[in-house]
Amino acid sequence: MSTKNVIVNLPNDASARPVAVMVQISSRYDSKITISSNNKKVNAKSIMGMMSMGFSNGDELCVEATGVDEEEAVSAIADYIESK
């Protein structure tokens, strides 16, 4: 299992578009990927689950992956969340 805590730094309209990109990035990997915040944990490959997170800039998220490409998956998602 690979995990990383990240601080959200997405464009101000962090709604459909940034969340959709996160789901697309997650879907490239075979690993099981979850994102959690405030005691809520969702499948990072689920657009509805990700939309339900309701996170905004400055929030801390935990990216967690388990599988053959877990480190690459966590790194790619964390880079996207932090680098916009």
matplotlib code that plots the C-alpha trace (Angstrom):
import matplotlib.pyplot as plt

x = [0.0, 1.2, -0.2, 0.4, -1.3, -1.7, -3.1, -5.6, -4.4, -6.7, -8.3, -10.9, -13.7, -12.7, -15.9, -16.6, -13.5, -10.7, -12.6, -13.1, -9.4, -8.6, -10.9, -9.2, -5.8, -6.9, -8.5, -5.1, -3.9, -4.7, -4.4, -7.3, -7.2, -9.1, -9.1, -10.2, -10.9, -12.8, -13.6, -15.0, -13.3, -14.2, -13.1, -10.9, -12.2, -15.8, -16.9, -20.0, -17.9, -15.3, -18.0, -19.5, -16.2, -16.9, -13.2, -11.8, -8.4, -6.5, -8.2, -6.0, -6.7, -5.1, -4.4, -4.1, -3.4, -3.0, -1.8, 0.9, 1.3, 0.4, 3.4, 3.0, -0.7, -0.3, 2.5, 0.4, -2.7, -0.8, 1.1, -2.2, -3.9, -0.9, 0.5, -2.4]
y = [0.0, 3.5, 6.7, 10.4, 13.3, 16.3, 19.8, 20.7, 23.4, 23.3, 26.1, 28.1, 26.3, 22.9, 21.2, 19.1, 19.6, 19.1, 16.2, 14.6, 14.9, 13.3, 10.4, 10.1, 10.0, 7.4, 5.2, 4.8, 2.6, -1.0, -0.4, 0.2, 3.9, 5.8, 9.4, 10.3, 13.4, 14.2, 10.5, 10.0, 7.6, 7.2, 5.3, 7.7, 6.1, 7.0, 10.4, 10.4, 9.5, 12.1, 14.8, 13.9, 14.7, 18.4, 19.4, 22.9, 24.5, 24.2, 21.0, 18.0, 14.7, 11.3, 9.5, 5.7, 3.0, -0.8, -2.8, -3.4, 0.3, 1.9, 4.2, 5.6, 6.1, 8.0, 10.1, 11.1, 12.0, 13.9, 15.8, 16.9, 17.9, 19.9, 21.5, 23.5]
z = [0.0, -0.9, 0.7, 0.5, 2.2, -0.1, 0.2, -2.5, -4.8, -7.8, -9.9, -8.0, -9.8, -8.4, -9.4, -12.4, -14.6, -12.0, -10.4, -13.9, -14.6, -11.2, -12.1, -15.6, -14.0, -11.5, -14.2, -15.9, -13.2, -12.2, -8.5, -6.2, -5.4, -2.7, -1.6, 1.9, 3.9, 7.1, 7.7, 4.2, 1.8, -1.9, -4.9, -6.9, -10.1, -9.4, -10.7, -8.4, -5.4, -6.1, -6.7, -3.3, -1.5, -1.7, -1.1, -1.8, -1.9, 1.3, 2.3, 3.1, 1.3, 1.7, -1.6, -1.1, -3.6, -3.4, -6.4, -8.9, -9.9, -6.5, -6.2, -9.7, -9.1, -5.9, -7.3, -10.4, -8.5, -5.8, -8.4, -10.1, -6.8, -5.6, -8.8, -10.4]

ax = plt.figure().add_subplot(projection="3d")
ax.plot(x, y, z, "-o")
ax.set_aspect("equal")
plt.show()
